[in-house]
């Protein structure tokens, strides 16, 4: 039998990887679109060296979280449901009672893979209600999300 050629997937070493820092302005961007694009950046799928088993995504800073857009009547009718684990322990929390940071973090968490890397990726998400943030030393690049 002939020797068939073997192909190897090129792997970039972990030490050669550099984490990018990006700033996203959430003003007038629908919540779902913002969350899906931020999850894309957190996973690192925007890089040519994407590897699903490594946490090599960007660190994302979201500013103006209080100005995110809830389309339709979601601002009045959206309800988050959780369960305490006890009988009769179902709790309904309207979106008005949650902070804008919690709403965005919940949406982004739902769009990340449900595995051990999810918590590590969420550590690279920084959300602020106002236009300023304390991460100027990391020299984040501002990006605009396509709406």
Residue frames as qw, qx, qy, qz and C-alpha x, y, z in Angstrom:
[[0.000, 0.888, 0.459, 0.000, 0.00, 0.00, 0.00],
 [0.385, 0.578, -0.029, 0.719, 1.24, 3.47, -0.86],
 [0.326, -0.358, -0.443, 0.755, 2.22, 5.94, 1.79],
 [0.041, 0.826, 0.463, 0.317, -0.51, 8.54, 1.84],
 [0.219, 0.434, -0.230, 0.843, 0.39, 12.12, 2.71],
 [0.380, -0.585, -0.628, 0.345, -0.39, 13.16, 6.25],
 [0.036, 0.672, 0.115, 0.731, -1.72, 16.60, 7.00],
 [0.413, -0.368, -0.578, 0.600, -1.34, 18.41, 10.28],
 [0.079, -0.912, -0.328, -0.232, -3.38, 21.32, 11.45],
 [0.397, 0.391, -0.322, 0.766, -1.03, 24.18, 12.32],
 [0.516, -0.735, -0.427, 0.102, -1.28, 25.13, 15.99],
 [0.153, 0.724, -0.233, 0.631, -0.15, 28.45, 17.37],
 [0.485, -0.111, -0.693, 0.522, 1.41, 28.16, 20.79],
 [0.321, -0.811, -0.487, 0.045, -0.44, 29.65, 23.75],
 [0.459, -0.554, -0.036, 0.694, 2.49, 31.93, 24.54],
 [0.256, 0.072, 0.441, 0.857, 2.38, 33.45, 21.06],
 [0.084, -0.699, -0.640, -0.309, -1.26, 34.45, 21.50],
 [0.105, -0.005, -0.249, 0.963, -2.03, 38.03, 22.45],
 [0.034, 0.644, 0.743, -0.176, -5.43, 38.98, 23.88],
 [0.094, 0.405, 0.269, 0.869, -7.01, 41.94, 22.10],
 [0.010, -0.488, -0.581, 0.651, -9.00, 44.52, 24.04],
 [0.024, 0.384, 0.538, 0.750, -11.97, 46.09, 22.27],
 [0.155, 0.292, 0.453, -0.828, -14.55, 48.70, 23.28],
 [0.018, -0.430, -0.777, -0.458, -18.13, 48.38, 22.08],
 [0.218, 0.040, 0.222, -0.950, -20.64, 51.21, 22.40],
 [0.092, 0.332, 0.938, -0.033, -24.08, 49.71, 23.07],
 [0.242, 0.410, 0.195, -0.858, -26.02, 52.86, 22.24],
 [0.654, 0.418, 0.002, -0.631, -29.15, 52.00, 20.20],
 [0.325, 0.285, -0.870, -0.237, -28.01, 48.46, 19.35],
 [0.832, -0.243, -0.202, -0.455, -30.63, 45.71, 19.82],
 [0.593, -0.560, 0.537, -0.214, -29.81, 43.45, 22.77],
 [0.936, 0.073, 0.343, 0.012, -29.71, 40.18, 20.81],
 [0.684, 0.675, -0.093, 0.261, -27.45, 41.50, 18.07],
 [0.082, -0.825, 0.467, -0.309, -25.11, 43.03, 20.61],
 [0.737, -0.408, 0.511, -0.170, -24.96, 39.78, 22.60],
 [0.938, 0.260, 0.208, 0.092, -24.32, 37.55, 19.58],
 [0.544, 0.742, -0.213, 0.329, -21.49, 39.72, 18.24],
 [0.272, -0.751, 0.507, -0.323, -19.90, 40.09, 21.68],
 [0.881, -0.204, 0.418, -0.088, -20.06, 36.31, 22.19],
 [0.827, 0.531, 0.000, 0.188, -18.37, 35.91, 18.78],
 [0.225, 0.803, -0.397, 0.382, -15.51, 38.17, 19.95],
 [0.572, -0.588, 0.486, -0.301, -15.24, 36.50, 23.38],
 [0.960, 0.025, 0.277, 0.010, -14.87, 33.06, 21.79],
 [0.313, -0.573, 0.547, 0.524, -12.14, 34.31, 19.45],
 [0.675, 0.411, 0.598, 0.132, -13.91, 33.30, 16.25],
 [0.323, 0.936, -0.011, -0.138, -12.79, 36.55, 14.62],
 [0.226, -0.716, 0.617, 0.235, -9.18, 35.30, 14.65],
 [0.707, 0.424, -0.511, -0.244, -7.62, 33.04, 12.05],
 [0.270, 0.297, -0.866, 0.299, -6.09, 31.02, 14.89],
 [0.684, -0.293, 0.136, -0.654, -9.47, 30.11, 16.44],
 [0.361, 0.096, -0.922, 0.103, -9.30, 26.92, 18.48],
 [0.586, -0.513, -0.337, -0.529, -12.51, 25.80, 20.20],
 [0.793, -0.387, -0.430, 0.192, -10.80, 24.22, 23.21],
 [0.487, -0.087, -0.242, 0.835, -8.78, 27.32, 24.17],
 [0.065, -0.899, -0.381, 0.207, -9.91, 30.62, 25.61],
 [0.501, -0.098, 0.231, 0.828, -8.10, 32.97, 23.22],
 [0.149, 0.788, 0.506, 0.318, -10.84, 35.48, 22.48],
 [0.172, 0.513, -0.084, 0.836, -10.78, 39.22, 22.94],
 [0.180, -0.419, -0.613, 0.645, -11.48, 41.06, 26.16],
 [0.005, 0.584, 0.517, 0.626, -14.62, 43.09, 25.47],
 [0.079, -0.292, -0.432, 0.850, -15.57, 46.33, 27.20],
 [0.002, -0.634, -0.650, -0.418, -19.19, 47.42, 26.71],
 [0.090, -0.177, -0.286, 0.937, -19.95, 51.07, 27.49],
 [0.418, 0.037, -0.074, -0.904, -23.33, 52.83, 27.59],
 [0.097, -0.138, -0.985, -0.025, -25.06, 49.60, 28.60],
 [0.191, 0.462, 0.607, -0.617, -28.04, 51.58, 29.88],
 [0.390, 0.530, -0.140, -0.740, -28.79, 52.70, 26.31],
 [0.109, -0.045, 0.942, 0.314, -29.09, 49.22, 24.78],
 [0.504, 0.055, -0.230, -0.830, -32.24, 48.81, 22.71],
 [0.310, 0.166, 0.914, -0.203, -35.03, 46.43, 23.71],
 [0.206, -0.027, -0.549, -0.810, -37.22, 46.20, 20.62],
 [0.439, -0.416, -0.704, -0.374, -40.99, 45.90, 20.62],
 [0.547, -0.683, -0.016, -0.484, -42.60, 45.67, 24.06],
 [0.785, -0.008, -0.522, 0.334, -39.73, 43.73, 25.64],
 [0.148, 0.350, -0.401, 0.833, -38.95, 46.69, 27.89],
 [0.543, -0.294, 0.188, -0.764, -42.37, 46.28, 29.51],
 [0.913, -0.071, -0.048, -0.400, -43.15, 42.57, 29.15],
 [0.655, 0.363, -0.643, 0.162, -39.86, 40.63, 29.22],
 [0.710, -0.581, 0.254, -0.306, -39.55, 38.40, 32.29],
 [0.352, 0.452, -0.809, 0.134, -36.60, 36.29, 33.41],
 [0.880, -0.332, -0.079, -0.330, -37.54, 33.00, 35.10],
 [0.271, 0.441, -0.805, 0.291, -35.37, 31.12, 37.58],
 [0.825, -0.382, -0.348, -0.230, -36.00, 28.36, 40.10],
 [0.310, -0.738, 0.497, -0.335, -34.65, 28.17, 43.64],
 [0.364, 0.244, -0.897, 0.055, -34.66, 24.38, 43.68],
 [0.191, 0.108, 0.791, -0.571, -37.40, 24.13, 46.31],
 [0.099, 0.520, 0.826, 0.192, -41.03, 23.18, 45.63],
 [0.029, 0.911, 0.412, -0.010, -42.92, 26.26, 44.50],
 [0.469, -0.603, 0.104, 0.636, -39.64, 28.10, 44.10],
 [0.484, 0.464, 0.431, 0.603, -40.14, 29.51, 40.60],
 [0.163, -0.680, -0.161, 0.696, -39.30, 33.21, 40.54],
 [0.449, 0.689, 0.408, 0.397, -40.28, 35.70, 37.83],
 [0.350, -0.560, -0.021, 0.751, -38.10, 38.79, 37.55],
 [0.456, 0.848, 0.269, 0.013, -39.20, 41.59, 35.17],
 [0.676, 0.350, 0.032, 0.648, -36.49, 43.21, 33.08],
 [0.056, -0.858, -0.003, -0.510, -37.11, 46.59, 34.76],
 [0.702, -0.703, 0.102, -0.056, -35.83, 45.24, 38.10],
 [0.868, -0.079, 0.147, 0.468, -32.49, 44.11, 36.67],
 [0.161, -0.760, 0.240, 0.583, -29.57, 46.39, 35.97],
 [0.646, 0.689, -0.199, -0.260, -28.56, 46.92, 32.32],
 [0.057, 0.597, -0.800, -0.005, -25.28, 45.14, 33.07],
 [0.497, -0.058, 0.831, -0.244, -27.12, 42.04, 34.30],
 [0.732, 0.523, 0.256, -0.352, -29.40, 41.99, 31.25],
 [0.498, 0.721, -0.454, -0.161, -26.48, 42.14, 28.81],
 [0.125, -0.466, 0.868, -0.118, -24.42, 39.59, 30.78],
 [0.657, 0.131, 0.671, -0.317, -27.38, 37.17, 30.80],
 [0.725, 0.627, 0.033, -0.283, -27.86, 37.54, 27.04],
 [0.321, 0.699, -0.636, -0.053, -24.16, 37.04, 26.26],
 [0.360, -0.317, 0.850, -0.217, -23.93, 34.04, 28.61],
 [0.764, 0.293, 0.474, -0.326, -26.79, 32.37, 26.77],
 [0.693, 0.692, -0.141, -0.143, -24.89, 32.66, 23.49],
 [0.035, 0.652, -0.756, 0.048, -21.64, 31.15, 24.73],
 [0.673, 0.053, -0.727, -0.124, -21.03, 27.37, 24.73],
 [0.733, -0.559, 0.111, -0.371, -22.21, 25.52, 27.81],
 [0.885, 0.078, -0.344, 0.304, -18.88, 24.10, 28.93],
 [0.657, -0.507, -0.198, 0.521, -15.98, 24.86, 31.26],
 [0.410, 0.123, 0.152, 0.891, -14.75, 27.73, 29.12],
 [0.089, -0.774, -0.473, -0.412, -17.98, 29.71, 29.52],
 [0.485, -0.828, -0.183, 0.211, -17.05, 31.14, 32.92],
 [0.584, -0.303, 0.215, 0.722, -13.53, 31.95, 31.73],
 [0.261, 0.428, 0.459, 0.734, -14.86, 33.77, 28.69],
 [0.233, -0.855, -0.404, -0.229, -17.31, 35.75, 30.80],
 [0.569, -0.617, -0.082, 0.537, -14.39, 36.98, 32.93],
 [0.395, -0.034, 0.336, 0.854, -13.20, 38.84, 29.83],
 [0.026, -0.673, -0.527, -0.518, -16.49, 40.74, 29.56],
 [0.231, -0.296, -0.382, 0.845, -16.58, 44.16, 31.25],
 [0.012, -0.675, -0.598, -0.433, -19.86, 46.09, 31.19],
 [0.192, -0.267, -0.317, 0.890, -20.36, 49.73, 32.25],
 [0.188, 0.759, 0.607, -0.140, -23.52, 51.85, 32.22],
 [0.044, 0.907, -0.018, -0.419, -21.78, 55.10, 31.42],
 [0.673, 0.726, -0.136, 0.046, -19.43, 56.15, 28.63],
 [0.068, 0.758, -0.618, 0.199, -16.23, 55.79, 30.69],
 [0.973, -0.140, -0.186, 0.013, -14.32, 52.71, 31.80],
 [0.445, -0.810, 0.375, 0.073, -11.19, 52.08, 33.92],
 [0.876, -0.003, 0.397, 0.274, -9.34, 49.99, 31.28],
 [0.365, 0.915, -0.138, -0.102, -7.48, 52.75, 29.45],
 [0.331, -0.672, 0.642, 0.164, -4.11, 51.18, 30.32],
 [0.684, 0.073, 0.712, 0.144, -4.91, 48.18, 28.08],
 [0.096, 0.403, -0.421, -0.807, -5.33, 50.52, 25.08],
 [0.513, 0.364, 0.773, -0.089, -8.60, 49.00, 23.82],
 [0.049, 0.004, 0.556, 0.830, -9.58, 49.47, 20.19],
 [0.487, 0.345, 0.371, -0.712, -13.05, 50.91, 19.61],
 [0.068, 0.087, 0.867, 0.486, -15.10, 48.83, 17.17],
 [0.528, 0.143, 0.077, -0.834, -18.53, 49.45, 15.74],
 [0.407, 0.125, 0.903, -0.049, -20.90, 46.53, 15.49],
 [0.174, -0.060, -0.613, -0.768, -22.77, 46.11, 12.23],
 [0.386, 0.266, 0.620, -0.629, -26.47, 46.60, 12.85]]
